[in-house]
Amino acid sequence: MPNARLEATVYGSVLALIIGWVLYIGKDIFVPIVFAILVVYVVAGLTRQMQKLPLVGRLLPIHVHHALSILVIAIGLGLVLDLIVANRDSVVALAPRYQDSLLVAIQKMAVFLRIETEPTWTTLRQDVFARISLHALLGSMVASASSILVTIFAVALYASFLLIEQRSFAAKIANLSEDPRTVARIRQVTSDINARIGSYLALKTLISILLGAASWLAMALVGLEFAAFWAILIAVLNYIPYIGSFLGVLLPTMMAVVQFGHVNEVLALLLPLALIQFAIGNFLDPYLMGNSLNLSPFVILVSLAVWTGLWGIPGALLAVPITAMLAIVFSEIRGTRPIAILLSRNGRL
């Protein structure tokens, strides 16, 4: 018996390593597919909300609700892209002023650190920028922009076909096995995944919108430039556990250092942003989210590190939903149920 358990553990470890290697080398294929699945969850959630509307919700067929949900998402993405394009010209126009402010901040830091030679743009170019290949940097930026566009197109294509396949999904599950108990179990697992992941995405989106709105108000009151862009970025970063909150404060604060260059204005932005993140992260988020995913905080942190290592920034955004799906599936299989217990928050499934 102990030998059998050891053998199963070794086989399981080897299988996990093989799966991890496949996920790493195939990230360009798997990332759009997983994002498409999450988009379908969002579309399904919007569809359920539209069906609750009086009169219109009951009269319109399901495919019309899907089309309207996709239209709402497309309009939201369009507004974000329009905001980025509109801010591009402003960034170019303000670049010389930002350059001067950044140099002043670097010089103040040099004085604080008691560096004998005061930095100038000439010395910075010689010491720092000369080591950076501008051609390679621009090429990397163009490649990244092209990759993002290709990924968005692939996600939209996959999501469209998944929405079409959704009509026959119930029939496919019914034909997976001739045993009614097996079919019922598969339906239960699928329903559990849909309910918990859908609830997580809906509540997390609501919290992210509230966080972005509150952060925009704080930044607008201080007079931080491009406050709307930073608010959207803060809302997106909120999907990344722990690290997202830190970056949501750090990045706008760095912008404040470049724009204002004075400690008072920077603190006037830093303190409200940190207070908003603390209040929402420690009070509103636990109150609304509760124990919807039943994942240990340590497991969330480890999954964040693992999926970020496998897939980069997309992996950080997808870490929690993927780990929650795995925990639900593991809880329904006798051999992997102990793993699900270890992944849970309190040991109860």
C-alpha positions, 0 to 999 in steps of 0.5 A: 500500500505505501509503495502504491501511494509513492508510485502514484505520487511520483507519476502525479509529479511527473505528469504535473511537470509535463503539463506545466512544460506544455502550458509554458511552451504553448502559452501563445495558444492557451492564453487566448483560449482561457481569456475567451472562456472568461469572456463567455462567462462575462457575456453569460453574466450580462445576458442573465442580468438583461433577461431580468429586465421587465418586458424586454428581458422576457420578449427578446430571444437568447441570441439577441441578449448575447449580441447585446452583451457583446455590443456592451463589451465592445463599446467598453473596449472601444472607449478604452482604446479611444482614451489611450489614442486621445492621450497619446498626443497629449503625452507627446506634447508634455514630454519635454516638461516631464523630462525636465521634471524627471531630471529635477527629481533625479538631481534632488535624489542625488543630493539626498544620497550625497552623490558628488557629481550632479546628474544631467541629461548628458551624463544620463545618456552616457551612463544609462541610455547608451547601454540601451538599444533604441532600435531593439526597444522600438522593435520590442514595442511594435512586436508587443503591440502587434501581439496584443492585437492578434491576441484580442482578435483570437480571443474574440474569435474563440469567444464567438464560437464558444457562444455558438457551441453553448447551445449544444453543450447540455446535449454533449454532456448528456451523451458523455456516458450511458451512466446517469450518475456519471452524467449528473456528476459532470453536470454538478461539477460544471454547474459549480464551476460556472456559478462560482467563477461567474460570481467571482468575475461579477463581484470582482468587476463591480469592486474594480469599477468602484475602486477605479471610480474612487481612485479617479476622484482622488487623482482628479482632486489633486490634478493628476494628468491622465487621471482617467487612464490611471483609473482604468489601469487601477481597475484592471490591476485589481484583478491581480491579487496582492501585487495589483493593489501595490502597483495601483498606488505606485504607478500613479504616485510615480506620475505625480513625482514627474508631474509635480516634483514636490513632496506635498502634492505627491503625499496628497495623492499617495495617502488617499490612494493607499487609503482607498486600496486599504478600505476596499481590499480589507473591508468591501472586498471581503464583505462582497466576495466572502468565501466565494472561491474557498481558496487559501490566501497562501494558495492564491499567492503561490498560484499567482507566482506559478501562473505568472512564471508560466504565462507572464502578465496574462497568467497573473490575471488568470491565476485565481479563476484557473486555480478555483476551477482546478480546486472544484475539479479536484474536489470531485475526484476521490484521488485528488480530493486531498489536494482540493482540501489543501487548496481550500481556505478552511479545509471544508469543501 
